[in-house]
């Protein structure tokens, strides 16, 4: 019987597809992931409109999930396929289908984070048109009673307001020039889309979005997102304009953010950085961040 690709319409069909999708996880983690996903769907925090299943007759033989996010990003849970002679073909068909759906729904890029040594999944993503882009390093540090120096003389900080929105968007876009943090995304995502994505990350706190000037000229931006569920802050974005780089301003801006986050009484602060961004990693390590986890990033950019 020919393979059929469908988006499950009933709760029972969705649960069957998700059960297969999470089948590679350890049992307890699999059950928790399924429960968390269904709870998020009930709260309207997650859509299963792009949960695609492969059917052989009435049997679910494969599934994949993509979630469209604000700012033109789509996040992909890689396909899971029941063992069999046509597993490669099924996973490729699922990925082709779901990434085409993302294109049609306005996603500028679709990304998937994978354990670096999960070669089977990574090969499936390559075959399905979601190639490897870079490695991503997750870091964190505690927020204790550390003290941080004030901003250097001549540097001022402005918090986000709607009146400053365009200034933030334009400055973020300027800091993309020559970036070492996944440069391919800088070529497809503008400042406005970036702000939309950051606003949907964690809890939006306007005071934690900061625009910096030196002698009246815009030099950099720092965006922090709060995650109360994890008792943590996240450095969602840190950027310095090209003409101001190399003078220690990245350190000054990050220390300003660390001082703000420390005063909030949250326990930790997190950041994710391209493994190829050696200067950024050197800065974060120097300020007490430690490596937590590493992912391989597979990324498909819309044509």
N, C-alpha and C positions, 0 to 999 in steps of 0.2 A: 504494500500500500504506500502511495507517495507521501512524503513528509508534508505536514501542514504547519505553518507558523501562525499563531494566534495570540491575542492579548486576552487572558482569561477574564471572564465577565462575572463569575460568581465567587463568593468568598471561599468556597471549598476548592475551586480550581486555583485560585490565587495561593491558598495555603499549600496545595500540592506542588505548585511551581516553586514557591519559596523554600519548601522543605528540600527539594532537589538542589536549589541554588546554594543552600547553606550546607549541603551534605558533606563537604570536605572538612568542616569545622569539627573539633572535638564535641562529643555529645552534649555536655552541659552548655558549652558556648553556642552550639547550634540551636538548642532550645531557647536560650536567652535571646539570641539574635532574632529568631522567629517571633518571639513574644514582643520584643522591642519594636520590630518592624510593624507588626499588626497594631500595636498600641499607637504608634506614630500615625498610621493610616487613619485610625479612629479619631485622632485629635486633629485631623486634616493638616498635619505637619509633613506628610509624605504622600506622594502620589504613586500609584502602581499603574498609571496609564501607559508606561513604557516597560512593563514586565512582559516580556515576549517568551512564549513557550513553543517548543517543537513537539508536535504530536505525531505518533505513529499509530493510526487508528484512534483509539480512545486513550492511549498510553502516553503519558508525559515522558519524553526521552531527553529533553534538554530545556534549559531556561537561562535567561539573561535579564538583567535589570539596569536601566539607565534612569537617572533622576536629573531633570532639568533644574538648574539653579539660577537665581537672579544674576544678571551681568553677563549672560551668554555662555555660561559654563554648564557642562553636563558631567555627572560623575557616574562611573560605570562599575557595576559589580560583575566580574568576569563570568563567562558562561560556564555552566555545569552541565555535563552530558553523561548519560548512562553509558557504561562500558559497552563497546561493540565495534564492529568493523567499520561503521560509518561515522564514528565519533568526531573525527576531524571535519568532515563535511557538514555535520550538524552544527558544530560550534561556529564554523565560518558563516553558515547561513544565518545563524542567530545574530552574529555581530554585524553582518552586512545589513540586516533588517533594522536592528536597533539604532545603528549609527545613521542610517538613512532617515529614520524617524527624527533623530535629534537635529539633523540638518534642516528638515522640513519645519521643525518647531523653533528654529532660530538660534540653536546653539552654535557658537563660534568655534568651540573645541570640546572634545570629549576626552576625559582622562580617567585612567585607572591606576591605582597604586597597588603594587604586587610585591610580595616577598622576593628579594633578589634571587634566591635559590629555587624559586618555584618555576622551574624551566618549562614544565608542561603547559602551565597557564600562559607564560610569556610567549611560547611558540604559537599557542592558539591565538593570542592577541595579534601577533605579527601576521599570521595567515589571514586574520579577519580584518586587516587594514587599520590596526591600532598599534603603530610601531613604538619601539623604545625611544624615549627622548633624553632622559637623564636619571640620576639618582637623587632622591630627596632625603635630607637628614633632619630628623626631628630632635630638638634640644629643649632642655628646660633648666631652670635654676630656682632655688627657694627664694621667697621674699620674706626675709627676717627683719632684723633691726639694722640692716646695712645703711650707711649714710652715703650719699652721692653728692658730688660737687655741683654747685649751681651752674647755670649756663654761662659760658664765657662772656665777658663784657662785649657789648655791641650786638649780641644775639637776642632777639625777642621772640616770644611765642604767642600765637593766637589760637584760641580754641575754635572748634567748628561751630558755625552758625549757617543758617540757610543763605544769609547774605554773602557768606564767603564760599559757598558751594562751588561756584565756577572757578574761583582761585585754587581751591583744592584739586579739582579735576584737571585743570591745566598744569598745575605743578606736578602732580603724579605722572602725567604723560611726559613732561620734560625729564623727569628722573629715569624714565625708561631708556633714554638714549645711552647706549654703551653698557646696558645692564648685563651682569653675569648670572642673574637669577632667571633661568629658563627663558633665554632671549626669544625663542619662537613665540611665546605668548605676548611679549611686548610688541611684536609685529602685528598681532591680530586684535589686541584688546586696547581700547582707548581709555583715557582717564575716567570718563563718565561711567563706562561699564565697570571699571575697576572699583569705583566708589560704590556702585550698586551692589557688587559682590561683597565688598567688605561690610557694608551696612547690614547684610543678611547673615554675617558671620557672628555667632555668639549673640551677645547683648550689646546693642548700640548705645554707647555712652559718648555724647558730644564732647565732653571735656577731655576725653581720651584721644580725640582726633586733633592733631597739633600741626600747625603750619609755622615754619621758622623763617625769620628774616635776619639778615646781617646788613647793617647800615642801610636799611630800607629795602634791600633786594631779597627776593625769595630764594632760599637756599636749600630747603628740605622739608620733608613731611614725615610724620610718624602717626600710625594708626594702630591703636590698641583695641582689642575686642575682649569683653568680659564673658567668662563662662562660669556662672554661679554653680551649675551642676557639678563642676569639677573643682570648684574653689580656686579658679585659676584665671589669669589673664593670658592673652595671646598677642604677640607682636604680629599683627596682620600685615603690616607694610612699613618699611623704613626705606626712604630714598633721599639721595642728595643729588642736586643738579650737577652735570658734568664739570662745569667751570669751578665748582666749589669742592671738588673731591681732592683727597690727598692731604687735607689740613686737619684731620682729626674731628671733623664735624659729625661724622656718623657716630662716633663714640659719645660726643657731647649730647646729641639728640637721644640716643638710646639711654644714656644715664638719666636724662630728664624723664623719660618714660618709666624707667625703673623706680625713680623716686616717687612718681605719681602712683604707680602700682603698689609699691610698698606701703604707702600711706593708707591704702584701701583695706588692708588687713587680709587680703587674699594670701594663700599659702605659696603659690607657685606662679611662674610666668613661662610661657612656651613660645617656640618659634620653629618654623620649618624653612629650610634654606637649600638651594641647589648645591649638591656636593661639589660642583665645579666652581662655586663662588668662594674661592680660597680667602680673599680679604675679609668677607663677611664672617666666615667660620672662625678666622683668627680673632676677629673682634669679639664674637660671642664667647669664645673660649676664654679670652682674656678677662671678660666681665663675669666669669663664673658659671656660664652655661655648660652643661655636659650633654654628650650625645645620648639619646634614648633609643632611637630606632632608625632604621634605614629602609627605604622603599625604592623599588624601581618604578619610574614613572613612564607609563605608556600613554601616548598622546596622539589623538587624531584631530587635525585642524581642518575645518570645513574648507572645501575648495573655493 
